Amino acid sequence: MIWLTWRQHRRAALFTLLGLAALAAFLIPTGLGMHRAYDRDVAECARRAGTGLLLPPGMQCPAVASFEAEYKPYIVIVALFMALPLLVGLFWGAPLVAAEVDQGTHRLAWTQGISRTRWLVVKLSLVLGFALAVGAAYAALLNWWVEPIARANGERFAFPAFDVAGVVPVAYTMFAVALGLGAGTLWRRLQPTVATLLVVYIAVRTAVTTLARPNYRAPVTADLPASAGSDGNVTAGNWLLSDQVRDAAGRTLLRNGWIDCDTPAGCPAGVHNWASYQPADRFWPFQYVEAGIFLALAALLLWLAATRLRRLA
């Protein structure tokens, strides 16, 4: 059974490994260049800037702007890397049951003294094990590669930097494979399985990113001065969720914006800025929460798939 599973998936495994090698060939040299540039031009300024929402008075970090301008095109590449877990699901999860049932080859295995449970356990052990190894490899590589960009522009929490860093890519990969397997036991044909995987995966990822992620923990709120020099501290890595201008009574005068008066005396009495944000030190707890959500969904899908598999004719 192990030999048969290897024969069935060896081509997909070869293409996956070739894809990882091509990915590494691009990420390693460009990542080394970004890390050197960050350490040389930005790291010291970021250290002096601290972790507050605002820069210390009179402090500027022009190197941050130049670094971001130089490597800004890479943000588009980061967004493209988000598709990697989905591709693993398409090439490994979707055909796992759907292709075999569609072609009728599963009946041959079950008539050779191999139970459905053993058939599924062997396939899942090899496919999920391979997917886990692939997910861990590119997650580690991407986490190292994207770190200078995310630290320089303060977007470690936000889309797409959060989605390709840390441990969540591994959880996304497990979810995509399990979703492909579950959809295959539902439709039993490859084309509708692939369509279901695409739609559901994108919908769930979008919902978690936009609705759940900002609320894993209650945001921190802060009143901030509106006087000159209150520039935002982008290198701190805090996730700004909302910014407003408020009066002395706490009434909102302007949403999604700040006021920066030329001098403290030039500001209207009592007017100040207000912010709601997630502190930078919550990055890893947020990673673990989101990874847990997708691993739980993957486990549920695997259980449902195993239950349906017992009913296949």
C-alpha positions in Angstrom: 0.0 0.0 0.0 2.8 2.4 0.8 4.5 1.5 -2.5 1.3 2.1 -4.4 0.7 5.4 -2.7 4.2 6.5 -3.6 3.7 5.4 -7.2 0.5 7.4 -7.4 2.0 10.6 -5.9 5.6 10.6 -6.9 5.2 13.0 -9.8 3.4 15.5 -7.7 6.1 15.1 -5.1 8.8 15.8 -7.7 7.1 18.9 -9.0 6.6 20.1 -5.4 10.2 19.7 -4.5 11.3 21.4 -7.7 9.0 24.3 -6.9 10.6 24.5 -3.4 14.0 24.5 -4.9 13.1 27.3 -7.3 11.6 29.2 -4.4 14.7 28.9 -2.4 16.8 30.0 -5.4 15.0 33.3 -5.4 14.4 33.8 -1.7 17.9 33.1 -0.3 19.9 35.6 -2.3 17.3 38.4 -2.2 16.7 37.7 1.5 20.4 38.0 2.3 20.4 41.4 0.5 17.4 42.6 2.5 18.8 41.5 5.8 22.1 43.2 5.2 20.4 46.4 4.1 18.1 46.4 7.2 20.9 45.7 9.6 23.0 48.4 8.0 20.5 51.2 7.5 17.4 50.6 9.6 18.1 48.4 12.7 19.7 51.1 14.9 17.1 53.7 14.1 14.3 51.2 14.8 16.0 50.4 18.2 16.1 54.0 19.2 12.5 54.6 18.0 11.3 52.1 20.6 7.9 50.4 20.6 5.5 53.3 21.1 2.9 54.3 18.6 4.7 57.7 18.1 8.3 58.4 17.4 10.2 60.2 20.2 10.1 64.0 19.7 12.5 65.3 17.1 13.4 61.8 15.9 13.2 60.8 12.2 14.2 57.6 10.4 14.7 58.6 6.7 16.5 55.3 6.2 13.1 53.5 6.7 11.5 55.3 3.8 14.4 54.6 1.5 14.5 50.9 2.5 10.8 50.5 2.0 11.0 52.3 -1.4 13.7 50.0 -2.6 12.0 46.8 -1.5 8.3 47.8 -1.9 7.9 45.7 -5.1 8.6 42.6 -3.0 5.3 43.1 -1.3 3.6 41.9 -4.4 5.7 38.8 -4.4 4.7 38.2 -0.7 1.1 38.3 -1.8 1.8 35.7 -4.5 3.4 33.4 -1.9 0.1 33.2 -0.1 -1.2 30.8 -2.8 1.3 28.1 -1.9 -0.8 26.3 0.8 -3.7 26.4 -1.7 -1.6 24.8 -4.4 -0.5 22.0 -2.1 -4.2 21.4 -1.4 -5.0 21.4 -5.1 -2.3 19.0 -6.0 -2.3 16.7 -2.9 -5.6 17.0 -1.1 -8.2 17.3 -3.9 -7.0 14.2 -5.9 -6.5 12.0 -2.8 -10.0 10.6 -2.9 -11.8 12.4 -5.7 -9.4 11.1 -8.5 -9.5 7.5 -7.2 -13.3 7.4 -6.8 -13.8 9.2 -10.2 -11.6 6.6 -11.9 -12.8 3.6 -9.8 -9.4 2.6 -8.7 -10.4 2.6 -5.0 -12.5 -0.6 -5.6 -9.3 -2.4 -6.8 -7.5 -1.6 -3.5 -10.5 -2.6 -1.4 -10.9 -6.0 -3.1 -7.2 -6.9 -2.4 -7.7 -7.4 1.3 -7.1 -3.7 2.2 -9.8 -2.2 4.4 -11.0 1.3 3.8 -9.6 2.4 7.1 -6.1 1.1 6.3 -6.3 2.6 2.8 -7.2 6.0 4.2 -4.7 5.9 7.1 -1.7 5.0 4.8 -2.7 7.7 2.3 -3.2 10.3 4.9 0.0 9.4 6.8 2.1 9.8 3.7 0.3 12.8 2.1 -0.2 14.8 5.3 3.3 14.0 6.4 4.7 15.3 3.1 2.4 18.3 3.2 3.5 19.1 6.8 7.2 18.9 5.8 6.6 21.1 2.8 4.6 23.6 4.8 7.2 23.8 7.5 10.1 24.2 5.0 8.6 27.1 3.1 7.1 28.7 6.3 10.6 28.8 7.8 12.1 30.2 4.6 9.4 32.8 4.1 9.4 33.9 7.7 13.1 34.6 7.5 12.8 36.3 4.1 9.8 38.6 4.9 11.1 39.7 8.3 13.0 42.9 7.2 10.1 44.1 5.0 7.6 43.5 7.8 9.7 45.2 10.4 10.5 48.2 8.3 6.9 49.0 7.4 5.3 47.9 10.6 3.0 45.4 8.9 3.8 42.2 10.6 0.2 41.6 11.7 -1.5 42.7 8.5 -2.2 41.1 5.2 0.0 39.7 3.5 3.0 39.6 5.8 1.2 37.8 8.7 -0.1 35.2 6.3 3.3 34.0 5.1 5.2 34.2 8.4 5.4 32.3 11.6 3.5 29.0 12.0 0.3 29.8 10.2 1.4 28.7 6.7 1.7 25.2 8.0 -1.8 25.3 9.4 -3.1 26.8 6.2 -1.5 23.9 4.3 -3.1 21.2 6.6 -6.4 22.9 6.2 -6.2 23.0 2.4 -5.2 19.3 2.1 -8.0 18.3 4.5 -10.5 20.5 2.7 -9.5 18.8 -0.6 -9.9 15.4 0.9 -13.3 16.3 2.4 -14.6 17.8 -0.8 -13.5 14.7 -2.6 -15.6 12.4 -0.4 -18.5 14.7 -1.0 -18.4 15.1 -4.8 -16.4 12.0 -5.8 -15.3 13.8 -8.9 -12.2 15.9 -9.4 -13.5 19.0 -11.1 -16.2 19.9 -8.5 -13.8 19.0 -5.7 -11.2 21.5 -7.0 -13.9 24.2 -7.4 -15.2 23.6 -3.9 -11.6 23.7 -2.5 -11.0 27.1 -4.2 -14.2 28.7 -3.1 -14.3 27.5 0.5 -10.6 28.0 1.1 -10.6 31.6 -0.1 -13.8 32.4 1.8 -12.6 31.0 5.1 -9.2 32.6 4.8 -10.8 36.0 4.0 -13.3 35.7 6.9 -10.6 34.9 9.5 -8.3 37.6 8.2 -10.8 40.4 8.2 -13.2 39.4 11.0 -11.4 37.2 13.5 -7.8 38.2 13.5 -8.3 41.8 14.8 -10.2 40.4 17.7 -8.1 37.6 19.1 -7.5 39.9 22.0 -9.2 43.1 22.9 -7.4 46.0 21.3 -5.5 48.5 23.3 -6.6 52.2 23.1 -4.5 55.3 23.7 -5.0 59.1 23.7 -2.2 60.7 21.8 -1.0 64.4 21.4 -1.9 66.4 18.4 1.1 68.7 18.6 4.0 68.9 16.2 6.3 65.9 15.9 3.7 63.3 16.6 4.8 61.0 13.7 3.8 57.4 13.7 6.4 54.9 14.7 6.1 52.3 11.9 9.1 50.2 12.9 7.6 49.4 16.2 5.3 46.7 14.6 2.1 47.7 16.4 -1.0 47.0 14.4 -3.1 50.2 14.1 -6.8 49.2 13.8 -8.4 52.6 14.1 -7.3 56.2 14.4 -9.5 59.2 15.2 -9.4 62.9 16.2 -11.4 63.6 19.4 -12.3 66.6 21.5 -11.9 67.0 25.2 -15.2 65.2 25.9 -14.2 62.2 23.9 -16.5 62.9 20.9 -15.1 61.8 17.5 -14.4 64.8 15.2 -12.6 62.8 12.5 -12.5 59.1 11.7 -9.6 57.3 10.1 -7.2 60.2 10.4 -4.9 62.2 12.8 -4.3 65.9 13.3 -0.8 67.3 13.6 -0.8 70.9 14.6 2.2 73.1 13.8 2.7 74.0 17.5 1.0 72.8 20.7 -0.6 76.3 21.0 -2.0 75.9 17.5 -4.3 73.0 18.4 -7.9 73.7 19.5 -8.3 73.2 23.2 -8.7 69.6 24.2 -8.4 68.2 20.7 -6.3 65.1 20.6 -5.7 61.9 18.6 -7.0 58.5 19.6 -5.9 55.1 18.5 -7.0 51.5 18.8 -4.2 48.9 18.1 -2.8 45.5 18.8 0.7 45.8 20.4 3.7 44.2 18.6 4.3 41.7 21.4 1.0 39.9 20.5 2.3 38.8 17.1 3.2 35.2 18.2 0.1 34.7 20.4 -2.0 35.7 17.4 0.0 33.3 15.2 -0.7 30.4 17.6 -4.4 31.3 17.8 -4.9 31.4 14.1 -2.9 28.3 13.5 -5.1 26.6 16.1 -8.3 27.6 14.3 -7.1 26.1 11.0 -5.7 23.0 12.5 -9.0 22.5 14.3 -10.9 22.9 11.0 -8.5 20.5 9.4 -9.1 17.9 12.1 -12.9 18.3 11.7 -12.7 17.9 7.9 -10.6 14.7 8.2 -13.1 13.2 10.6 -16.0 14.0 8.3 -14.0 12.6 5.4 -13.3 9.4 7.2 -17.0 9.1 8.1 -18.1 9.6 4.6 -15.5 7.2 3.2 -17.0 4.3 5.0 -20.3 4.9 3.0 -18.7 5.0 -0.4 -19.8 2.2 -2.7 
